[in-house]
Amino acid sequence: MSDKVTNELIYETLKRMQQTLGTHTQYHLETKERLGLLEYQVGGLTAQYASLSQRLDRVDEHLTRIEKRLDLVEA
């Protein structure tokens, strides 16, 4: 039995390759979408962290002023 390459064999191989490529393309698009969502969430967390840091700085300033007014620390 000799290996004979026919147009039908080439066509079937190309069809399978196209299906595989389509599957990989779909996975790639889903991965990009999920990565975009993660980037959005990280951005939100960064903004929340900045806001909390700013609030803590203000609380620290108030506490320092209170300690100075009550003479709990040296000015």
PDB file of N, CA, C and O in Angstrom:
ATOM      1  N   MET A   1       0.838  -1.175   0.000  1.00  0.00           N
ATOM      2  CA  MET A   1       0.000   0.000   0.000  1.00  0.00           C
ATOM      3  C   MET A   1       0.883   1.239   0.000  1.00  0.00           C
ATOM      4  O   MET A   1       1.668   1.453   0.924  1.00  0.00           O
ATOM      5  N   SER A   2       0.754   2.026  -1.009  1.00  0.00           N
ATOM      6  CA  SER A   2       1.596   3.213  -1.099  1.00  0.00           C
ATOM      7  C   SER A   2       0.853   4.421  -0.553  1.00  0.00           C
ATOM      8  O   SER A   2      -0.372   4.510  -0.641  1.00  0.00           O
ATOM      9  N   ASP A   3       1.625   5.358   0.017  1.00  0.00           N
ATOM     10  CA  ASP A   3       1.037   6.598   0.520  1.00  0.00           C
ATOM     11  C   ASP A   3       0.816   7.523  -0.659  1.00  0.00           C
ATOM     12  O   ASP A   3       1.763   7.932  -1.332  1.00  0.00           O
ATOM     13  N   LYS A   4      -0.402   7.838  -0.894  1.00  0.00           N
ATOM     14  CA  LYS A   4      -0.739   8.679  -2.019  1.00  0.00           C
ATOM     15  C   LYS A   4      -1.424   9.940  -1.503  1.00  0.00           C
ATOM     16  O   LYS A   4      -2.430   9.868  -0.796  1.00  0.00           O
ATOM     17  N   VAL A   5      -0.877  11.078  -1.859  1.00  0.00           N
ATOM     18  CA  VAL A   5      -1.454  12.346  -1.441  1.00  0.00           C
ATOM     19  C   VAL A   5      -2.471  12.755  -2.501  1.00  0.00           C
ATOM     20  O   VAL A   5      -2.144  12.946  -3.673  1.00  0.00           O
ATOM     21  N   THR A   6      -3.691  12.879  -2.055  1.00  0.00           N
ATOM     22  CA  THR A   6      -4.751  13.274  -2.976  1.00  0.00           C
ATOM     23  C   THR A   6      -5.301  14.631  -2.572  1.00  0.00           C
ATOM     24  O   THR A   6      -5.075  15.114  -1.462  1.00  0.00           O
ATOM     25  N   ASN A   7      -6.024  15.225  -3.496  1.00  0.00           N
ATOM     26  CA  ASN A   7      -6.651  16.513  -3.183  1.00  0.00           C
ATOM     27  C   ASN A   7      -7.622  16.373  -2.018  1.00  0.00           C
ATOM     28  O   ASN A   7      -7.747  17.280  -1.195  1.00  0.00           O
ATOM     29  N   GLU A   8      -8.307  15.240  -1.950  1.00  0.00           N
ATOM     30  CA  GLU A   8      -9.257  15.025  -0.859  1.00  0.00           C
ATOM     31  C   GLU A   8      -8.541  14.945   0.485  1.00  0.00           C
ATOM     32  O   GLU A   8      -9.027  15.492   1.475  1.00  0.00           O
ATOM     33  N   LEU A   9      -7.395  14.271   0.533  1.00  0.00           N
ATOM     34  CA  LEU A   9      -6.615  14.177   1.765  1.00  0.00           C
ATOM     35  C   LEU A   9      -6.119  15.564   2.193  1.00  0.00           C
ATOM     36  O   LEU A   9      -6.177  15.909   3.373  1.00  0.00           O
ATOM     37  N   ILE A  10      -5.642  16.339   1.249  1.00  0.00           N
ATOM     38  CA  ILE A  10      -5.184  17.693   1.551  1.00  0.00           C
ATOM     39  C   ILE A  10      -6.349  18.539   2.044  1.00  0.00           C
ATOM     40  O   ILE A  10      -6.204  19.291   3.008  1.00  0.00           O
ATOM     41  N   TYR A  11      -7.496  18.425   1.395  1.00  0.00           N
ATOM     42  CA  TYR A  11      -8.680  19.182   1.778  1.00  0.00           C
ATOM     43  C   TYR A  11      -9.120  18.835   3.199  1.00  0.00           C
ATOM     44  O   TYR A  11      -9.424  19.731   3.986  1.00  0.00           O
ATOM     45  N   GLU A  12      -9.155  17.554   3.530  1.00  0.00           N
ATOM     46  CA  GLU A  12      -9.556  17.121   4.877  1.00  0.00           C
ATOM     47  C   GLU A  12      -8.562  17.610   5.926  1.00  0.00           C
ATOM     48  O   GLU A  12      -8.957  18.028   7.015  1.00  0.00           O
ATOM     49  N   THR A  13      -7.296  17.558   5.605  1.00  0.00           N
ATOM     50  CA  THR A  13      -6.268  18.038   6.537  1.00  0.00           C
ATOM     51  C   THR A  13      -6.424  19.538   6.767  1.00  0.00           C
ATOM     52  O   THR A  13      -6.358  20.003   7.905  1.00  0.00           O
ATOM     53  N   LEU A  14      -6.626  20.278   5.716  1.00  0.00           N
ATOM     54  CA  LEU A  14      -6.817  21.727   5.844  1.00  0.00           C
ATOM     55  C   LEU A  14      -8.077  22.062   6.630  1.00  0.00           C
ATOM     56  O   LEU A  14      -8.084  23.020   7.404  1.00  0.00           O
ATOM     57  N   LYS A  15      -9.144  21.287   6.443  1.00  0.00           N
ATOM     58  CA  LYS A  15     -10.368  21.511   7.210  1.00  0.00           C
ATOM     59  C   LYS A  15     -10.119  21.318   8.704  1.00  0.00           C
ATOM     60  O   LYS A  15     -10.565  22.122   9.521  1.00  0.00           O
ATOM     61  N   ARG A  16      -9.402  20.247   9.056  1.00  0.00           N
ATOM     62  CA  ARG A  16      -9.096  20.002  10.474  1.00  0.00           C
ATOM     63  C   ARG A  16      -8.210  21.109  11.043  1.00  0.00           C
ATOM     64  O   ARG A  16      -8.397  21.543  12.180  1.00  0.00           O
ATOM     65  N   MET A  17      -7.248  21.560  10.244  1.00  0.00           N
ATOM     66  CA  MET A  17      -6.377  22.646  10.695  1.00  0.00           C
ATOM     67  C   MET A  17      -7.187  23.923  10.919  1.00  0.00           C
ATOM     68  O   MET A  17      -6.960  24.652  11.885  1.00  0.00           O
ATOM     69  N   GLN A  18      -8.128  24.182  10.018  1.00  0.00           N
ATOM     70  CA  GLN A  18      -8.970  25.371  10.150  1.00  0.00           C
ATOM     71  C   GLN A  18      -9.850  25.287  11.395  1.00  0.00           C
ATOM     72  O   GLN A  18     -10.037  26.289  12.085  1.00  0.00           O
ATOM     73  N   GLN A  19     -10.387  24.118  11.687  1.00  0.00           N
ATOM     74  CA  GLN A  19     -11.203  23.935  12.896  1.00  0.00           C
ATOM     75  C   GLN A  19     -10.359  24.151  14.146  1.00  0.00           C
ATOM     76  O   GLN A  19     -10.792  24.810  15.092  1.00  0.00           O
ATOM     77  N   THR A  20      -9.157  23.594  14.141  1.00  0.00           N
ATOM     78  CA  THR A  20      -8.261  23.761  15.290  1.00  0.00           C
ATOM     79  C   THR A  20      -7.907  25.230  15.471  1.00  0.00           C
ATOM     80  O   THR A  20      -7.912  25.739  16.591  1.00  0.00           O
ATOM     81  N   LEU A  21      -7.600  25.906  14.378  1.00  0.00           N
ATOM     82  CA  LEU A  21      -7.274  27.326  14.447  1.00  0.00           C
ATOM     83  C   LEU A  21      -8.461  28.135  14.968  1.00  0.00           C
ATOM     84  O   LEU A  21      -8.283  29.070  15.748  1.00  0.00           O
ATOM     85  N   GLY A  22      -9.661  27.778  14.542  1.00  0.00           N
ATOM     86  CA  GLY A  22     -10.860  28.455  15.039  1.00  0.00           C
ATOM     87  C   GLY A  22     -11.027  28.277  16.539  1.00  0.00           C
ATOM     88  O   GLY A  22     -11.389  29.217  17.246  1.00  0.00           O
ATOM     89  N   THR A  23     -10.765  27.072  17.021  1.00  0.00           N
ATOM     90  CA  THR A  23     -10.853  26.792  18.460  1.00  0.00           C
ATOM     91  C   THR A  23      -9.825  27.617  19.227  1.00  0.00           C
ATOM     92  O   THR A  23     -10.144  28.214  20.255  1.00  0.00           O
ATOM     93  N   HIS A  24      -8.594  27.649  18.725  1.00  0.00           N
ATOM     94  CA  HIS A  24      -7.541  28.421  19.392  1.00  0.00           C
ATOM     95  C   HIS A  24      -7.859  29.920  19.366  1.00  0.00           C
ATOM     96  O   HIS A  24      -7.585  30.634  20.330  1.00  0.00           O
ATOM     97  N   THR A  25      -8.428  30.380  18.274  1.00  0.00           N
ATOM     98  CA  THR A  25      -8.808  31.792  18.179  1.00  0.00           C
ATOM     99  C   THR A  25      -9.864  32.128  19.225  1.00  0.00           C
ATOM    100  O   THR A  25      -9.784  33.171  19.874  1.00  0.00           O
ATOM    101  N   GLN A  26     -10.848  31.257  19.394  1.00  0.00           N
ATOM    102  CA  GLN A  26     -11.895  31.483  20.390  1.00  0.00           C
ATOM    103  C   GLN A  26     -11.312  31.517  21.802  1.00  0.00           C
ATOM    104  O   GLN A  26     -11.670  32.381  22.602  1.00  0.00           O
ATOM    105  N   TYR A  27     -10.408  30.572  22.111  1.00  0.00           N
ATOM    106  CA  TYR A  27      -9.764  30.564  23.426  1.00  0.00           C
ATOM    107  C   TYR A  27      -8.958  31.844  23.641  1.00  0.00           C
ATOM    108  O   TYR A  27      -8.947  32.405  24.737  1.00  0.00           O
ATOM    109  N   HIS A  28      -8.287  32.299  22.586  1.00  0.00           N
ATOM    110  CA  HIS A  28      -7.485  33.512  22.676  1.00  0.00           C
ATOM    111  C   HIS A  28      -8.377  34.723  22.981  1.00  0.00           C
ATOM    112  O   HIS A  28      -8.034  35.553  23.823  1.00  0.00           O
ATOM    113  N   LEU A  29      -9.506  34.820  22.300  1.00  0.00           N
ATOM    114  CA  LEU A  29     -10.423  35.935  22.536  1.00  0.00           C
ATOM    115  C   LEU A  29     -10.985  35.907  23.954  1.00  0.00           C
ATOM    116  O   LEU A  29     -11.105  36.949  24.598  1.00  0.00           O
ATOM    117  N   GLU A  30     -11.331  34.711  24.441  1.00  0.00           N
ATOM    118  CA  GLU A  30     -11.834  34.587  25.809  1.00  0.00           C
ATOM    119  C   GLU A  30     -10.756  34.982  26.819  1.00  0.00           C
ATOM    120  O   GLU A  30     -11.045  35.636  27.821  1.00  0.00           O
ATOM    121  N   THR A  31      -9.525  34.583  26.550  1.00  0.00           N
ATOM    122  CA  THR A  31      -8.430  34.921  27.455  1.00  0.00           C
ATOM    123  C   THR A  31      -8.205  36.427  27.485  1.00  0.00           C
ATOM    124  O   THR A  31      -7.993  37.001  28.553  1.00  0.00           O
ATOM    125  N   LYS A  32      -8.251  37.069  26.325  1.00  0.00           N
ATOM    126  CA  LYS A  32      -8.088  38.522  26.267  1.00  0.00           C
ATOM    127  C   LYS A  32      -9.208  39.229  27.035  1.00  0.00           C
ATOM    128  O   LYS A  32      -8.963  40.217  27.728  1.00  0.00           O
ATOM    129  N   GLU A  33     -10.420  38.724  26.911  1.00  0.00           N
ATOM    130  CA  GLU A  33     -11.548  39.325  27.625  1.00  0.00           C
ATOM    131  C   GLU A  33     -11.368  39.198  29.133  1.00  0.00           C
ATOM    132  O   GLU A  33     -11.590  40.152  29.878  1.00  0.00           O
ATOM    133  N   ARG A  34     -10.967  38.023  29.567  1.00  0.00           N
ATOM    134  CA  ARG A  34     -10.759  37.814  31.005  1.00  0.00           C
ATOM    135  C   ARG A  34      -9.606  38.664  31.521  1.00  0.00           C
ATOM    136  O   ARG A  34      -9.681  39.189  32.632  1.00  0.00           O
ATOM    137  N   LEU A  35      -8.551  38.809  30.743  1.00  0.00           N
ATOM    138  CA  LEU A  35      -7.429  39.652  31.142  1.00  0.00           C
ATOM    139  C   LEU A  35      -7.867  41.106  31.264  1.00  0.00           C
ATOM    140  O   LEU A  35      -7.445  41.809  32.182  1.00  0.00           O
ATOM    141  N   GLY A  36      -8.707  41.556  30.344  1.00  0.00           N
ATOM    142  CA  GLY A  36      -9.234  42.917  30.426  1.00  0.00           C
ATOM    143  C   GLY A  36     -10.031  43.142  31.696  1.00  0.00           C
ATOM    144  O   GLY A  36      -9.921  44.195  32.325  1.00  0.00           O
ATOM    145  N   LEU A  37     -10.837  42.151  32.078  1.00  0.00           N
ATOM    146  CA  LEU A  37     -11.603  42.262  33.324  1.00  0.00           C
ATOM    147  C   LEU A  37     -10.678  42.319  34.540  1.00  0.00           C
ATOM    148  O   LEU A  37     -10.920  43.081  35.475  1.00  0.00           O
ATOM    149  N   LEU A  38      -9.629  41.515  34.521  1.00  0.00           N
ATOM    150  CA  LEU A  38      -8.672  41.537  35.633  1.00  0.00           C
ATOM    151  C   LEU A  38      -7.967  42.892  35.722  1.00  0.00           C
ATOM    152  O   LEU A  38      -7.767  43.422  36.815  1.00  0.00           O
ATOM    153  N   GLU A  39      -7.592  43.447  34.573  1.00  0.00           N
ATOM    154  CA  GLU A  39      -6.949  44.757  34.579  1.00  0.00           C
ATOM    155  C   GLU A  39      -7.892  45.817  35.156  1.00  0.00           C
ATOM    156  O   GLU A  39      -7.468  46.691  35.913  1.00  0.00           O
ATOM    157  N   TYR A  40      -9.160  45.732  34.795  1.00  0.00           N
ATOM    158  CA  TYR A  40     -10.153  46.679  35.312  1.00  0.00           C
ATOM    159  C   TYR A  40     -10.269  46.543  36.831  1.00  0.00           C
ATOM    160  O   TYR A  40     -10.313  47.545  37.544  1.00  0.00           O
ATOM    161  N   GLN A  41     -10.318  45.308  37.323  1.00  0.00           N
ATOM    162  CA  GLN A  41     -10.442  45.080  38.762  1.00  0.00           C
ATOM    163  C   GLN A  41      -9.200  45.549  39.506  1.00  0.00           C
ATOM    164  O   GLN A  41      -9.312  46.122  40.590  1.00  0.00           O
ATOM    165  N   VAL A  42      -8.021  45.316  38.946  1.00  0.00           N
ATOM    166  CA  VAL A  42      -6.786  45.776  39.587  1.00  0.00           C
ATOM    167  C   VAL A  42      -6.772  47.302  39.647  1.00  0.00           C
ATOM    168  O   VAL A  42      -6.342  47.884  40.643  1.00  0.00           O
ATOM    169  N   GLY A  43      -7.236  47.939  38.593  1.00  0.00           N
ATOM    170  CA  GLY A  43      -7.332  49.398  38.603  1.00  0.00           C
ATOM    171  C   GLY A  43      -8.244  49.891  39.714  1.00  0.00           C
ATOM    172  O   GLY A  43      -7.936  50.875  40.386  1.00  0.00           O
ATOM    173  N   GLY A  44      -9.364  49.210  39.906  1.00  0.00           N
ATOM    174  CA  GLY A  44     -10.279  49.579  40.991  1.00  0.00           C
ATOM    175  C   GLY A  44      -9.654  49.394  42.358  1.00  0.00           C
ATOM    176  O   GLY A  44      -9.817  50.231  43.246  1.00  0.00           O
ATOM    177  N   LEU A  45      -8.938  48.293  42.523  1.00  0.00           N
ATOM    178  CA  LEU A  45      -8.273  48.044  43.802  1.00  0.00           C
ATOM    179  C   LEU A  45      -7.189  49.086  44.073  1.00  0.00           C
ATOM    180  O   LEU A  45      -7.003  49.513  45.212  1.00  0.00           O
ATOM    181  N   THR A  46      -6.484  49.488  43.031  1.00  0.00           N
ATOM    182  CA  THR A  46      -5.446  50.510  43.184  1.00  0.00           C
ATOM    183  C   THR A  46      -6.063  51.833  43.630  1.00  0.00           C
ATOM    184  O   THR A  46      -5.519  52.521  44.493  1.00  0.00           O
ATOM    185  N   ALA A  47      -7.194  52.179  43.039  1.00  0.00           N
ATOM    186  CA  ALA A  47      -7.878  53.422  43.425  1.00  0.00           C
ATOM    187  C   ALA A  47      -8.356  53.345  44.869  1.00  0.00           C
ATOM    188  O   ALA A  47      -8.241  54.322  45.609  1.00  0.00           O
ATOM    189  N   GLN A  48      -8.891  52.195  45.279  1.00  0.00           N
ATOM    190  CA  GLN A  48      -9.345  52.025  46.658  1.00  0.00           C
ATOM    191  C   GLN A  48      -8.172  52.125  47.631  1.00  0.00           C
ATOM    192  O   GLN A  48      -8.287  52.735  48.694  1.00  0.00           O
ATOM    193  N   TYR A  49      -7.055  51.526  47.262  1.00  0.00           N
ATOM    194  CA  TYR A  49      -5.871  51.589  48.119  1.00  0.00           C
ATOM    195  C   TYR A  49      -5.407  53.037  48.276  1.00  0.00           C
ATOM    196  O   TYR A  49      -5.072  53.463  49.381  1.00  0.00           O
ATOM    197  N   ALA A  50      -5.387  53.790  47.184  1.00  0.00           N
ATOM    198  CA  ALA A  50      -4.970  55.196  47.253  1.00  0.00           C
ATOM    199  C   ALA A  50      -5.904  55.994  48.151  1.00  0.00           C
ATOM    200  O   ALA A  50      -5.456  56.840  48.924  1.00  0.00           O
ATOM    201  N   SER A  51      -7.197  55.726  48.049  1.00  0.00           N
ATOM    202  CA  SER A  51      -8.173  56.434  48.869  1.00  0.00           C
ATOM    203  C   SER A  51      -7.978  56.111  50.352  1.00  0.00           C
ATOM    204  O   SER A  51      -8.008  57.004  51.199  1.00  0.00           O
ATOM    205  N   LEU A  52      -7.779  54.833  50.654  1.00  0.00           N
ATOM    206  CA  LEU A  52      -7.569  54.440  52.054  1.00  0.00           C
ATOM    207  C   LEU A  52      -6.266  55.008  52.599  1.00  0.00           C
ATOM    208  O   LEU A  52      -6.199  55.419  53.757  1.00  0.00           O
ATOM    209  N   SER A  53      -5.252  55.030  51.781  1.00  0.00           N
ATOM    210  CA  SER A  53      -3.971  55.587  52.207  1.00  0.00           C
ATOM    211  C   SER A  53      -4.114  57.066  52.528  1.00  0.00           C
ATOM    212  O   SER A  53      -3.558  57.557  53.511  1.00  0.00           O
ATOM    213  N   GLN A  54      -4.858  57.765  51.695  1.00  0.00           N
ATOM    214  CA  GLN A  54      -5.092  59.188  51.917  1.00  0.00           C
ATOM    215  C   GLN A  54      -5.868  59.418  53.222  1.00  0.00           C
ATOM    216  O   GLN A  54      -5.560  60.333  53.986  1.00  0.00           O
ATOM    217  N   ARG A  55      -6.858  58.588  53.457  1.00  0.00           N
ATOM    218  CA  ARG A  55      -7.651  58.723  54.691  1.00  0.00           C
ATOM    219  C   ARG A  55      -6.788  58.434  55.920  1.00  0.00           C
ATOM    220  O   ARG A  55      -6.898  59.134  56.926  1.00  0.00           O
ATOM    221  N   LEU A  56      -5.946  57.429  55.854  1.00  0.00           N
ATOM    222  CA  LEU A  56      -5.064  57.109  56.984  1.00  0.00           C
ATOM    223  C   LEU A  56      -4.081  58.248  57.251  1.00  0.00           C
ATOM    224  O   LEU A  56      -3.773  58.543  58.406  1.00  0.00           O
ATOM    225  N   ASP A  57      -3.589  58.887  56.194  1.00  0.00           N
ATOM    226  CA  ASP A  57      -2.696  60.028  56.374  1.00  0.00           C
ATOM    227  C   ASP A  57      -3.397  61.155  57.118  1.00  0.00           C
ATOM    228  O   ASP A  57      -2.809  61.790  57.993  1.00  0.00           O
ATOM    229  N   ARG A  58      -4.660  61.402  56.767  1.00  0.00           N
ATOM    230  CA  ARG A  58      -5.415  62.454  57.458  1.00  0.00           C
ATOM    231  C   ARG A  58      -5.649  62.095  58.924  1.00  0.00           C
ATOM    232  O   ARG A  58      -5.536  62.958  59.796  1.00  0.00           O
ATOM    233  N   VAL A  59      -5.970  60.842  59.203  1.00  0.00           N
ATOM    234  CA  VAL A  59      -6.174  60.405  60.589  1.00  0.00           C
ATOM    235  C   VAL A  59      -4.877  60.570  61.374  1.00  0.00           C
ATOM    236  O   VAL A  59      -4.894  61.000  62.528  1.00  0.00           O
ATOM    237  N   ASP A  60      -3.752  60.226  60.746  1.00  0.00           N
ATOM    238  CA  ASP A  60      -2.454  60.378  61.415  1.00  0.00           C
ATOM    239  C   ASP A  60      -2.177  61.849  61.735  1.00  0.00           C
ATOM    240  O   ASP A  60      -1.691  62.172  62.819  1.00  0.00           O
ATOM    241  N   GLU A  61      -2.485  62.730  60.796  1.00  0.00           N
ATOM    242  CA  GLU A  61      -2.294  64.165  61.048  1.00  0.00           C
ATOM    243  C   GLU A  61      -3.164  64.646  62.209  1.00  0.00           C
ATOM    244  O   GLU A  61      -2.703  65.390  63.076  1.00  0.00           O
ATOM    245  N   HIS A  62      -4.418  64.217  62.215  1.00  0.00           N
ATOM    246  CA  HIS A  62      -5.319  64.605  63.317  1.00  0.00           C
ATOM    247  C   HIS A  62      -4.817  64.077  64.650  1.00  0.00           C
ATOM    248  O   HIS A  62      -4.833  64.793  65.651  1.00  0.00           O
ATOM    249  N   LEU A  63      -4.379  62.850  64.668  1.00  0.00           N
ATOM    250  CA  LEU A  63      -3.879  62.250  65.910  1.00  0.00           C
ATOM    251  C   LEU A  63      -2.641  62.982  66.412  1.00  0.00           C
ATOM    252  O   LEU A  63      -2.488  63.190  67.615  1.00  0.00           O
ATOM    253  N   THR A  64      -1.769  63.369  65.511  1.00  0.00           N
ATOM    254  CA  THR A  64      -0.571  64.118  65.900  1.00  0.00           C
ATOM    255  C   THR A  64      -0.954  65.461  66.507  1.00  0.00           C
ATOM    256  O   THR A  64      -0.390  65.878  67.519  1.00  0.00           O
ATOM    257  N   ARG A  65      -1.920  66.137  65.884  1.00  0.00           N
ATOM    258  CA  ARG A  65      -2.369  67.427  66.430  1.00  0.00           C
ATOM    259  C   ARG A  65      -2.995  67.254  67.806  1.00  0.00           C
ATOM    260  O   ARG A  65      -2.755  68.067  68.698  1.00  0.00           O
ATOM    261  N   ILE A  66      -3.790  66.209  67.992  1.00  0.00           N
ATOM    262  CA  ILE A  66      -4.433  65.959  69.291  1.00  0.00           C
ATOM    263  C   ILE A  66      -3.378  65.684  70.358  1.00  0.00           C
ATOM    264  O   ILE A  66      -3.455  66.203  71.471  1.00  0.00           O
ATOM    265  N   GLU A  67      -2.390  64.861  70.004  1.00  0.00           N
ATOM    266  CA  GLU A  67      -1.323  64.558  70.977  1.00  0.00           C
ATOM    267  C   GLU A  67      -0.574  65.822  71.378  1.00  0.00           C
ATOM    268  O   GLU A  67      -0.245  65.997  72.551  1.00  0.00           O
ATOM    269  N   LYS A  68      -0.303  66.698  70.430  1.00  0.00           N
ATOM    270  CA  LYS A  68       0.410  67.948  70.741  1.00  0.00           C
ATOM    271  C   LYS A  68      -0.440  68.855  71.635  1.00  0.00           C
ATOM    272  O   LYS A  68       0.080  69.461  72.572  1.00  0.00           O
ATOM    273  N   ARG A  69      -1.740  68.953  71.354  1.00  0.00           N
ATOM    274  CA  ARG A  69      -2.613  69.812  72.151  1.00  0.00           C
ATOM    275  C   ARG A  69      -2.754  69.300  73.577  1.00  0.00           C
ATOM    276  O   ARG A  69      -2.892  70.089  74.512  1.00  0.00           O
ATOM    277  N   LEU A  70      -2.722  68.002  73.742  1.00  0.00           N
ATOM    278  CA  LEU A  70      -2.855  67.427  75.086  1.00  0.00           C
ATOM    279  C   LEU A  70      -1.489  67.261  75.777  1.00  0.00           C
ATOM    280  O   LEU A  70      -1.402  66.710  76.874  1.00  0.00           O
ATOM    281  N   ASP A  71      -0.447  67.736  75.127  1.00  0.00           N
ATOM    282  CA  ASP A  71       0.910  67.628  75.636  1.00  0.00           C
ATOM    283  C   ASP A  71       1.304  66.183  75.954  1.00  0.00           C
ATOM    284  O   ASP A  71       1.951  65.903  76.963  1.00  0.00           O
ATOM    285  N   LEU A  72       0.893  65.275  75.060  1.00  0.00           N
ATOM    286  CA  LEU A  72       1.253  63.871  75.219  1.00  0.00           C
ATOM    287  C   LEU A  72       2.600  63.586  74.578  1.00  0.00           C
ATOM    288  O   LEU A  72       3.236  62.579  74.889  1.00  0.00           O
ATOM    289  N   VAL A  73       3.036  64.458  73.691  1.00  0.00           N
ATOM    290  CA  VAL A  73       4.345  64.317  73.032  1.00  0.00           C
ATOM    291  C   VAL A  73       5.022  65.664  73.024  1.00  0.00           C
ATOM    292  O   VAL A  73       4.381  66.701  73.197  1.00  0.00           O
ATOM    293  N   GLU A  74       6.328  65.639  72.821  1.00  0.00           N
ATOM    294  CA  GLU A  74       7.045  66.904  72.736  1.00  0.00           C
ATOM    295  C   GLU A  74       6.795  67.558  71.387  1.00  0.00           C
ATOM    296  O   GLU A  74       6.812  66.893  70.352  1.00  0.00           O
ATOM    297  N   ALA A  75       6.564  68.862  71.404  1.00  0.00           N
ATOM    298  CA  ALA A  75       6.242  69.590  70.171  1.00  0.00           C
ATOM    299  C   ALA A  75       7.404  69.797  69.284  1.00  0.00           C
ATOM    300  O   ALA A  75       7.267  70.394  68.216  1.00  0.00           O
TER     301      ALA A  75
END
